[in-house]
Structure formats: C-alpha cells, structure tokens
C-alpha cells in the first residue's frame, strides 16, 4: 500500500490546520511546508519505512506531533527540547529517520547541530524550518557539510511571503559525485540568497523612506 498526496487531505479532513482549528498546525498555513515539502517528502519516506522514528525538537504543538500518527503506521515519535540535547539529557542511542527543528537557533550552535546529525539513521534527514533571514549561518553549514552530506534549501517565500518561510534539508547519506546534483543544490542556494538580497534591499528602502 502506498500513500500519494494524502498529507494535505489528512490535515484538512481532520481539522488539524490553524485555518480551522485555533490549536492547529501552521505548517499548512500560513507556512507552505506541508503542501510544498512534507507532502512529497513523507510519501518517499513512507515507501521506505511505514513506521519511521521521528524526532521533533522543541515542538510545543501537540497537533504537529499527532499529524505523523495519522500519516504513518505506528511511528515512533519523540519530542525533546534543545536544552535536553545540549546537556545530554536524552537517550542518544536512538537513531531517527526524520528530525524536525523549527528553531533556526540550532544553526548558531555547532554542538547541538552535530548531535542532531549524529542522531540520524544512515538514510535519515534533518529538517530545519523557518531558516529565512539566516544567510550567514546557512553558508557556514554549506561550507562544512556540502561535500559529505546532501543539502537542499527550499525557499517558499514566492508562494507565501513570510520572511522565515524556508526549509533546510540535510540528508545523512553520501551521494556519488554528480554534476547534476551539485548544480541543482547550487541553484536552490542561489535562489535563497537572491531572495535574501531582494528582501534586504526592500527593507532598507522602506527604512530610508
């Protein structure tokens, strides 16, 4: 059994979005993450593992956690804080297929970032939401991990203009050298920095006025 294009429907049918539920997820709206990222990503993960291990970091919304129970079959879901990771107050022997962090502050802390990477399964993925307006830290991540890990940055601000509406995806698998993959990753990175430049220019213009 395969699931295709179901995540958006699951959220809407069960009133899990903040559009219809004041306690709902913001990942479908106002952010673009469900429709433009998780819908496709989770379908691919489901085909590999129908019961994945999922870690959410600093997730305060129970519905965001519950969504994965609707989509996957008895997934192993954990939710721990950045503080627990920083102070080693968690079981680091558990490895995850998908780690989601909504706090872009992890980009500033090399220790926490490394621990998250080390907590991935061999084919696991680290997803960091809301990374818009963090160009300096993004480039540092690329400089350190670009040659060893698969890195993609998805800028959804052309879909809904929210300053943080971007996702950084780091997959814990080395890929064979491919000009196509390198060009693709660099194009996504260029799009991100071009958008950052335009936003900075607009904000500067408005400030001058």
ABEGO torsion letter per residue (X at the ends): XBBBGAAAAAAAAAGABAAABAABBAAAOABAAAAAAAAAAAAAAAAABABBBBBBBGBABAAAAAAAAAABBGBBBBBBBAAAAAAGABBAABBBABBBBABAAAAABAAAAAAAAAABBAABBBBBBGABGAAAAAAAAAAAAAAABBBBBBBAAAABBBAABBBBBBBBBBBBBBAAAAAAAAAAAAAAAAAAAAAAAAAAAAAAX
